[in-house]
Amino acid sequence: MATYQITIKNNSGSQQNYFIFNEAPKINNAVSSDVWLNVFQRKATAKGQTCVFKFASNYGAVVGSADSDLSAGSSVSVGNPIPVQLGVANDDGTLRNKGTSLQMTVIDGAPQFTENPPTANGAIQAFEIVTDSSFTFAEAKNNNYLIGLGGDLQGTGLSGPAATFVPQPGKSYQIQPVKKFWVATGDYQRGALIKVASVNTTIVPIDFSTRDSVNATVVHNDVGKMTLQVN
């Protein structure tokens, strides 16, 4: 299990609120709603100081709902992420070990995972969320039900929702996390819904799948530009 570290040097000349969120996971089944990203870490950093974000590469599944209509900045109420294992491939690319499967249901209007999960059926580098017929898609949209990717609370900071979407009933979603993250400034709170296009400040992508190091350093200069340094 890798532990990633993103260091931000605030040379902007003023205090900044830095936050990070990750790229949307790959999902095999067509999603009939937007995939919302979620701010999972946020730190206020005084001018001239440095902040460090650390998080582990273990993942979880989340289920819950948004507290208001889905829009950038809306907060999300989910339970603790359920730790999941991703499917593992053999050297020849065939599936060796299936990833975790979880089933989402709705009881008295509350979306949740069932206590007895289905047999593991996650694809390579993915886990599965199966939805039952206890709700309709209209109910899911009207009540802002959400499922998706979260961070395992046993990690070192990546906890809570990371990418969520409104589910349809009777579906199987194979969710494959990616190792690309975004660093930005702004007033978004931890767990808030966000989209890359909605961030109107400087934003920097960091793709650990193409980097040799699990560490990355971003410098925020005095003209407001953030630059990813080459390690």
C-alpha positions as CSV (number, residue, x, y, z in Angstrom):
1,M,0.0,0.0,0.0
2,A,1.5,3.3,-1.1
3,T,1.3,6.5,0.9
4,Y,1.2,9.6,-1.2
5,Q,2.4,13.0,-0.1
6,I,1.6,16.4,-1.7
7,T,3.6,19.4,-0.4
8,I,2.4,22.9,-1.2
9,K,4.7,25.9,-0.7
10,N,2.7,29.1,-0.2
11,N,4.8,31.8,-1.7
12,S,1.7,33.8,-2.8
13,G,2.1,36.6,-0.3
14,S,-1.3,35.9,1.4
15,Q,-3.0,33.1,3.4
16,Q,-4.6,30.4,1.2
17,N,-7.1,27.6,1.7
18,Y,-5.7,24.6,-0.2
19,F,-7.8,21.6,-1.0
20,I,-7.3,18.4,-2.9
21,F,-9.7,16.0,-4.7
22,N,-9.2,13.1,-7.0
23,E,-10.1,12.4,-10.6
24,A,-13.4,10.5,-11.2
25,P,-13.0,6.8,-11.2
26,K,-13.6,4.7,-14.3
27,I,-17.1,3.1,-14.1
28,N,-18.1,0.3,-16.4
29,N,-21.9,0.9,-16.5
30,A,-23.3,4.1,-18.0
31,V,-24.1,6.5,-15.2
32,S,-27.3,8.5,-15.8
33,S,-26.1,11.4,-13.7
34,D,-23.0,13.5,-13.2
35,V,-20.1,12.0,-11.3
36,W,-19.4,14.5,-8.6
37,L,-15.9,14.8,-7.1
38,N,-15.6,15.5,-3.4
39,V,-13.1,17.5,-1.5
40,F,-11.4,15.1,0.8
41,Q,-8.7,17.2,2.4
42,R,-8.4,21.0,3.1
43,K,-5.9,23.1,4.9
44,A,-5.6,26.8,5.6
45,T,-2.0,27.9,5.1
46,A,-0.4,31.2,6.1
47,K,1.8,33.1,3.7
48,G,5.3,31.8,3.6
49,Q,4.3,28.5,5.1
50,T,4.1,25.0,3.7
51,C,1.2,22.5,4.0
52,V,1.5,18.7,3.5
53,F,-1.3,16.4,2.5
54,K,-0.8,12.7,3.1
55,F,-3.1,9.9,2.1
56,A,-2.9,6.1,1.5
57,S,-3.9,4.2,-1.6
58,N,-6.5,2.1,0.1
59,Y,-10.0,2.7,-0.9
60,G,-13.6,2.4,0.4
61,A,-17.2,2.5,-0.9
62,V,-19.6,5.1,0.3
63,V,-23.4,5.5,0.3
64,G,-25.5,8.4,1.5
65,S,-27.1,11.6,0.2
66,A,-26.5,15.2,-0.5
67,D,-27.9,17.7,2.0
68,S,-29.4,19.8,-0.8
69,D,-29.8,19.8,-4.5
70,L,-26.7,18.6,-6.2
71,S,-24.5,21.5,-7.1
72,A,-20.9,22.6,-6.6
73,G,-20.3,23.3,-2.9
74,S,-23.1,21.2,-1.6
75,S,-22.3,19.0,1.4
76,V,-22.7,15.3,1.5
77,S,-23.8,13.0,4.3
78,V,-22.4,9.5,4.1
79,G,-21.4,6.9,6.6
80,N,-17.9,5.8,7.2
81,P,-16.3,4.4,4.0
82,I,-16.5,0.6,3.8
83,P,-13.0,-0.7,3.1
84,V,-12.8,-2.6,-0.2
85,Q,-10.3,-4.8,-2.0
86,L,-9.7,-4.2,-5.7
87,G,-9.7,-7.1,-8.2
88,V,-6.2,-8.4,-8.9
89,A,-4.8,-9.6,-12.2
90,N,-2.5,-12.4,-13.1
91,D,0.7,-11.7,-15.1
92,D,-1.2,-12.6,-18.3
93,G,-3.9,-10.0,-17.6
94,T,-6.6,-12.4,-16.5
95,L,-8.5,-12.0,-13.3
96,R,-6.9,-13.7,-10.3
97,N,-8.8,-12.4,-7.3
98,K,-12.2,-10.7,-7.6
99,G,-12.7,-7.3,-5.9
100,T,-15.2,-6.6,-3.1
101,S,-18.9,-6.4,-4.0
102,L,-21.4,-4.4,-1.9
103,Q,-25.2,-4.1,-2.3
104,M,-27.0,-0.8,-1.9
105,T,-30.6,-0.7,-0.7
106,V,-33.0,1.9,0.7
107,I,-34.8,1.3,4.0
108,D,-37.4,3.9,5.1
109,G,-35.9,6.5,2.8
110,A,-32.3,5.9,4.0
111,P,-29.8,4.7,1.4
112,Q,-27.3,2.1,2.8
113,F,-25.3,-1.0,2.2
114,T,-26.8,-4.3,3.2
115,E,-25.3,-6.1,6.1
116,N,-24.7,-9.2,4.1
117,P,-22.7,-8.3,1.0
118,P,-23.0,-10.3,-2.2
119,T,-20.3,-12.7,-3.5
120,A,-17.2,-10.8,-4.5
121,N,-17.3,-9.9,-8.2
122,G,-15.1,-6.9,-8.6
123,A,-13.2,-6.6,-11.9
124,I,-9.5,-6.0,-12.3
125,Q,-8.4,-2.9,-10.3
126,A,-12.1,-2.4,-9.4
127,F,-14.8,-3.0,-6.8
128,E,-18.5,-3.5,-7.4
129,I,-21.6,-1.8,-6.0
130,V,-24.9,-3.6,-6.9
131,T,-28.2,-1.7,-6.5
132,D,-31.5,-3.5,-5.7
133,S,-35.1,-2.6,-6.6
134,S,-36.0,-0.9,-3.3
135,F,-36.0,2.5,-5.0
136,T,-36.7,4.2,-8.3
137,F,-34.3,6.4,-10.3
138,A,-36.7,9.3,-9.8
139,E,-36.6,8.8,-6.0
140,A,-32.8,8.6,-6.1
141,K,-32.7,11.9,-8.0
142,N,-35.3,13.7,-5.9
143,N,-33.7,12.6,-2.7
144,N,-30.1,13.1,-3.8
145,Y,-29.0,9.5,-3.1
146,L,-25.3,9.0,-3.8
147,I,-22.9,6.0,-4.0
148,G,-19.3,5.9,-5.1
149,L,-15.7,5.9,-4.1
150,G,-14.4,6.9,-0.7
151,G,-11.2,6.5,1.4
152,D,-10.6,3.8,4.0
153,L,-10.6,5.5,7.4
154,Q,-7.7,3.3,8.4
155,G,-5.6,5.2,5.9
156,T,-3.6,8.3,6.7
157,G,-6.0,11.0,5.7
158,L,-8.0,9.9,2.6
159,S,-11.3,9.5,4.4
160,G,-14.9,10.2,3.5
161,P,-16.4,10.5,0.0
162,A,-14.1,11.1,-3.0
163,A,-16.3,10.7,-6.1
164,T,-20.1,10.0,-6.0
165,F,-23.0,9.7,-8.4
166,V,-26.8,9.1,-8.3
167,P,-27.5,5.4,-8.7
168,Q,-30.1,3.6,-10.8
169,P,-31.9,0.6,-9.4
170,G,-31.0,-2.9,-10.5
171,K,-27.5,-2.0,-11.7
172,S,-24.0,-3.4,-11.2
173,Y,-21.3,-0.7,-11.1
174,Q,-17.7,-1.6,-11.5
175,I,-15.7,1.3,-9.9
176,Q,-12.0,1.6,-10.8
177,P,-10.1,4.3,-8.9
178,V,-7.4,6.3,-10.7
179,K,-4.3,7.8,-9.1
180,K,-4.8,11.3,-10.4
181,F,-5.5,14.2,-8.0
182,W,-6.1,17.9,-8.2
183,V,-4.8,20.7,-6.0
184,A,-6.6,24.0,-5.9
185,T,-7.4,27.0,-3.7
186,G,-10.9,28.1,-2.5
187,D,-13.5,28.0,0.2
188,Y,-14.8,24.5,-0.4
189,Q,-15.3,22.5,2.7
190,R,-14.2,18.9,3.2
191,G,-16.7,16.6,1.6
192,A,-18.2,19.3,-0.6
193,L,-19.2,18.4,-4.1
194,I,-17.0,19.8,-6.8
195,K,-16.2,19.7,-10.5
196,V,-13.0,20.6,-12.2
197,A,-14.8,23.1,-14.4
198,S,-16.4,24.8,-11.4
199,V,-13.0,25.8,-9.8
200,N,-12.3,29.4,-10.9
201,T,-8.9,29.6,-9.3
202,T,-5.5,28.1,-10.2
203,I,-5.7,24.3,-10.3
204,V,-2.9,21.7,-10.7
205,P,-3.3,18.1,-11.7
206,I,-1.0,15.4,-10.2
207,D,-1.1,12.0,-11.9
208,F,0.8,9.5,-9.7
209,S,0.3,6.7,-12.2
210,T,2.8,8.5,-14.5
211,R,5.2,9.6,-11.8
212,D,8.2,7.6,-10.5
213,S,7.7,9.1,-7.0
214,V,4.8,9.0,-4.5
215,N,5.8,12.5,-3.5
216,A,4.9,15.8,-5.3
217,T,5.6,19.4,-4.5
218,V,3.6,22.4,-5.7
219,V,4.8,26.0,-5.5
220,H,2.2,28.8,-5.4
221,N,4.0,32.0,-6.5
222,D,3.3,35.7,-5.9
223,V,1.4,36.1,-9.2
224,G,-1.1,33.4,-8.2
225,K,0.3,30.6,-10.4
226,M,0.7,27.1,-9.0
227,T,3.4,24.9,-10.5
228,L,4.2,21.2,-10.0
229,Q,7.9,20.8,-9.5
230,V,9.8,18.0,-11.2
231,N,11.0,15.6,-8.5
